[in-house]
Amino acid sequence: MFIFVEAVRNLRRFDQTFVHTALSHHSSGLALTTLPPNLADMREVSYSSSIGLLNRLRAFFDQQIVDLGGFTNSEFIAHVVQAADETWLLCDQGVASIVSAVSVLDALREEGVDTANVRLIVNKFDTDLGLAAAQIAQRLDIPLLATLPERRISLGQAVNQGHLLADVAARDPYVRALEPLIERLGGAARTAAQARSKSALGALKRFIPTTHKRS
């Protein structure tokens, strides 16, 4: 697996051939890069280099999905959120996760990000826990996008077999809950493509910031 740190270090080598040989690819065509096993290695790459990598990847992919869970640089996170067409905050149905989500949103607001564009996804949702997804959204003051059901056993069994749950149980409630989100991402990609075709400058935000706070 080609990790994020290695990708940043090899930024100048990125061309069509390098992208298709260095990055791991799923059978669906999805290309993958991950955070290093030791997150301390992230200190070796600068904020500007990380932004540069994401910007470079836009030349080769119509769509990027960035999991910001392992990043600690609030300025980097803020710029990615500002540049994204869709921003989703994943929160479990528990007090500790909600407190963590509040901290994430507070950090974004301190960086000047309009969190009205952030959407909530409640993960591991179980009606028996007595905490409604709408209550969590109200506490976080962001719109609720979706809930993903608690399917720990099904997900764990699939992982232990070396498969995705969608490959072994396409009609599992968890997989079915993901389908509208996949459709939404496809719609965002089409909208972005239409905007690019109208104008090279267009209304799309870029990853390279033109000022200190905006991108």
RODOLO-867592 format. One record per atom (N, C-alpha, C, O): residue in one letter; x negated, y negated, z. Coordinates in steps of 0.1 Angstrom, whole numbers, plus 5000, padded with zeros to 4 digits. Layout:
BEGIN
aXYZ...
# end
This chain:
BEGIN
m499250125000m500050005000m499149885000m498249865009f499349794990f498649664989f499149564999f500249514997i498449535010i498949455020i498849305016i498149265007f499649225024f499749075021f498449005021f498048925013v497649045031v496248975033v495449005020v494748915015e495449135016e494649165004e495149094992e494349044983a496449074991a497049004979a496548864979a496248804969v496548794991v496048654992v494648644988v494248554980r493848744992r492348744989r492148754974r491148704969n493048834967n492848864953n493748774944n494048814933l494148654949l495048574942l494648544928l495448544919r493348514926r492848474913r492848594903r492748564891r492948714908r492948824899r494348864894r494548944885f495348784899f496748824895f497048794881f497048674877d497348894873d497848884860d498849004858d499049074868q499449014847q500449114845q499949254848q500649334854t498749284843t498149424846t497949444860t498249554866f497349344867f497049354881f498249374890f498249464899v499349304887v500549314894v501149454893v501649504903h501049514881h501649644879h500749764884h501249874885t499449734886t498649844891t498349834906t498149934913a498149714911a497749694925a498949714935a498849774945l500149654931l501249664940l501949794939l502049864928s502449844950s503249964950s504649944944s505249834946h505150044937h506450024930h507350134934h507050254934h508650104937h509650194939h510250234925h510050164916s510850354925s511450404912s512450304906s512750304894s513050224915s514050124910s513350004903s514049924896g512049994904g511349884898g510849784908g510149694905l511249794921l510949704931l509449714934l508949824937a508749604934a507249594938a507149554952a507949474957l506249614959l506149594974l504749554978l503749604973t504749464988t503549434996t503949415010t505049375013t503149455020t503549455034t502549375042t501449335038l502949345055l502049285064l500949395068l501249515068p499749345073p498749445077p499149515090p499949465098p498649635092p498949705105p498549625117p499249635127n497449555116n497049465127n497349325123n496749265115l498449275130l498849135126l497849025128l497948915123a496849055136a495748965139a495048925126a494448825125d495049025116d494448995103d495048885096d494448825087m496248845099m496948735093m496248605095m496448505088r495448595106r494748475109r493648445099r493148335098e493348545091e492248535081e492748455069e491848415060v494048445067v494548375055v495148245059v495948245069s494948145051s495448015054s496948005050s497448075042y497547905056y498947875052y499047835037y499947885031s498147755032s498247715018s498047835009s498647834998s497147925013s496848045004s498148135004s498448194994s498848145015s500048225016s501148175007s501748244999i501248035007i502247974999i501747984984i502648004975g500447984981g499947994968g500248134962g500648144950l500248234970l500548374966l502048384962l502348434951l502948334970l504348334967l504648264954l505448304946n503948144953n504148064941n503648144928n504248134918r502548214930r501948284919r502848404915r502948434903l503448464924l504248584921l505548544913l506148624907r505948414914r507048374907r506848384892r507848384884a505648384887a505348404873a505648544868a505748564856f505748634877f505848774873f507148844877f507548944872f507848774887f509148834891f510248734891f510048614895d511448774887d512548684887d513048654901d513748554904q512748754910q513348744924q512348794934q511648894932q512248724945q511348764956q512148774969q513048694972i511948884976i512648904989i511448895000i510548984999v511448795009v510448785018v510948805032v511748735037d510348905039d510748935053d509748855061d508548885061l510248755068l509448665076l509248705091l508748635099g509748825094g509748875108g508348875114g508248865126g507348905106g505948915112g505148795112g504048795116f505648685106f504948565105f505148475117f506248465123t504048405121t504148325133t503948175130t504148095139n503548145118n503248005114n504647945111n505247975100s505147855119s506447795118s506547705105s507547695099e505447645102e505447555090e505547645077e506247605068f504847755077f504947845065f506447895064f506947895053i506947945075i508347995075i509347885071i510147915063a509147765075a510047655071a509947625056a511047605050h508747625051h508647605036h509247715028h509847685018v509147835032v509747945025v511247935026v511947955016v511747905038v513247895039v513747775031v514847785024q513047665030q513447555022q513447585007q514247535000a512547675003a512347704989a513347814984a513647824973a513847884994a514648004991a516047964986a516647864990d516648044976d517948034972d518948084983d520048034984e518548194990e519348255000e518448275013e517248325011t518948245024t518248265037t519148345046t520248295050w518748465051w519548545059w518748565073w517648605073l519448545084l518948575097l519548705102l520748705104l518648805104l519148935109l519148935124l518048905130c520248965131c520348965145c521049085150c522149125145d520449155160d521149275165d522249225175d522349115179q523149315178q524349285187q523949305201q524449385209g523049215206g522549225220g522049085224g521649005216v521949065237v521648935242v520148895239v519848785235a519248995240a517848965237a517648925223a516848825220s518348985213s518148955199s518848815197s518248745188i519948785203i520548655201i519648545206i519548435200v519048565218v518048465223v516948445214v516448325212s516448555208s515348545198s515748465186s515048385181a517048485181a517548415170a517648275172a517448185164v518148235184v518248095188v516848025187v516747915182s515848095192s514448045191s513948015177s513347915174v514348115168v513948095154v514647975148v514047895141l515947965150l516647845145l516147715151l516047615143d515847715163d515347595170d514047555163d513747435161a513147655160a511847625154a512047565140a511347475136l513047625133l513247575119l513747425119l513347345111r514647405129r515247265130r514147165134r514147055129e513147205142e512047125146e511147085134e510546985133e511147185124e510447155111e511247085101e510747055090g512447045105g513246965096g514147045086g514646985076v514247175088v515047255080v516547245083v516947245095d517347235073d518847225074d519347375076d519447445066t519647415088t520047555090t521447585086t521947695088a522147475081a523447505076a523447605064a524447665061n522247615058n522047705046n521647845050n521547935042v521447865063v521047995068v522348075071v523248025078r522348205067r523548295069r523148405079r522048455079l524048445087l523848545097l524348685093l525348695087i523448785095i523748925093i523648985107i522548995112v524649045112v524649115125v524349265122v525149335115n523249315127n522849445125n523249535137n523449485148k523249665134k523649765145k524949735152k525049735164f525949695144f527149645149f528049765154f528249865146d528549755166d529449855171d530549785179d530349715188t531849805175t532949735181t533049765196t533649685203d532549885200d532749925214d531849845223d532049845235l530949765218l530049685226l530749555231l530349495240g531849525225g532649415230g532249275226g532749175231l531149265218l530649135214l530849115199l530249185191a531849035195a532249025181a531148945173a530448865178a531048985160a530048915152a530348765151a529448685150a531648735151a532048595150a531548515162a531248395161q531548575174q531048515186q529548485185q529148375189i528848575179i527448555177i527148445168i526348355170a527948435157a527748335147a528048195153a527348095151q529048195162q529448065168q528348025178q528047905179r527748125185r526648085194r525448035187r524847945192l525148085175l524048045167l524347925159l523447855154d525647895157d526047785149d525647795135d525247695128i525747915129i525547935115i526648025110i527148105117p526948025096p527948105091p527648255091p526448295089l528648335094l528548485094l528648535079l529648505073l527648605075l527648665061l528148805061l528948845052a527648885070a527949035070a527649095083a526849045091t528149215085t527849305096t527349435090t527949485081l526349495096l525849625092l526049725104l525649695115p526749835102p527149925113p525949995119p524950015113e526150035131e525150115139e525150255132e526050325133r523950285126r523850415119r522450465122r521750515113r521950455135r520650495138r520250635135r519250665129i521150725137i520950865135i520750895120i519850955115s521750845112s521750865097s520450805091s519850865083l520150685095l518950615090l517650695094l516750705086g517650735107g516450805112g516250945104g515150975101q517351015102q517251145095q516751125081q515951195076a517251015074a516750985060a515250955060a514551005052v514850865069v513450835070v512550955073v511450965067n512951045082n512251155086n512051255074n511151335073q512951245064q512951325052q512151255041q511951315030g511751135044g510951065034g511851005023g511350985012h513150975026h514050915016h514650785022h514650765034l515250715012l516150605016l517550655019l517950755012l518250605028l519550645031l520450645018l521350735016a520250545010a521050524998a520850644988a521750674980d519650704989d519350814980d520050944985d520351034976v520250964998v520751095003v522251085007v522851185008a522750965009a524150945013a524650815008a524750715015a524950804995a525250684988a526550624993a526750504992r527450695000r528650645005r528650625020r529750605026d527450635026d527350615040d527850465043d527650375035p528550445055p529050315058p527950205058p528250095054y526750245062y525650145061y525350105047y525149985044v525250205038v524950175024v526050095018v525849995010r527250125021r528450055016r528449905021r528849815013a528049885033a527949745038a526849665031a527049545031l525849735026l524849655019l525249615005l524649524999e526149684999e526549664985e526949514982e526449464972p527749454990p528049304988p526849214989p526749114981l525949254997l524749174998l523849184986l523249084981i523749304981i523049324968i523649254957i522949194949e524949254956e525749184946e525449034947e525248964937r525348984960r525148844962r523748804958r523548694952l522748884960l521348854956l521348854941l520648774935g522048944934g522048944919g522648814914g522248764904g523648764921g524348634917g523348524918g523348434910a522548524930a521648414932a520548414921a520048314917a520148534917a519048544907a519548494894a518848424886r520848524890r521448474877r521548324878r521248254868t521948264889t522048124890t520748054889t520547954882a519648114895a518348054894a517848064880a517247974875a518148174873a517648194859a518348084850a517648034841q519648064852q520347964844q519747824847q519647744837a519447794859a518847664862a517447644856a517147534851r516647754855r515347744849r515547724834r514647654828s516547784828s516647774814s517147634809s516847594798k517747554818k518247424815k517047324816k517047224808s516147344825s515047254827s513947314834s514147384844a512747294829a511547354836a511347294850a510847354859l511847174852l511747104865l513047144873l512947174884g514247124866g515447174872g515747124886g515147024891a516647194893a516947164907a516347264916a516547254928l515647364911l515047464920l513947404928l513047334922k513847444940k512747404948k511547484945k511647604942r510347434947r509047504945r508347534958r508647464968f507547634957f506847674969f505747584973f505347574984i505147514963i504047424965i504747294970i505447224962p504447244982p505147124987p504547004981p503346984979t505446904978t505046774973t504746674984t504046574981t505246704995t504846625007t504646715019t504646835017h504346655030h503946745042h505146835046h504846945050k506346785045k507446855051k508446915041k509147005044r508446855029r509446905019r508746985008r507546975006s509547065002s509047144990s509947134979s509647194968
# end
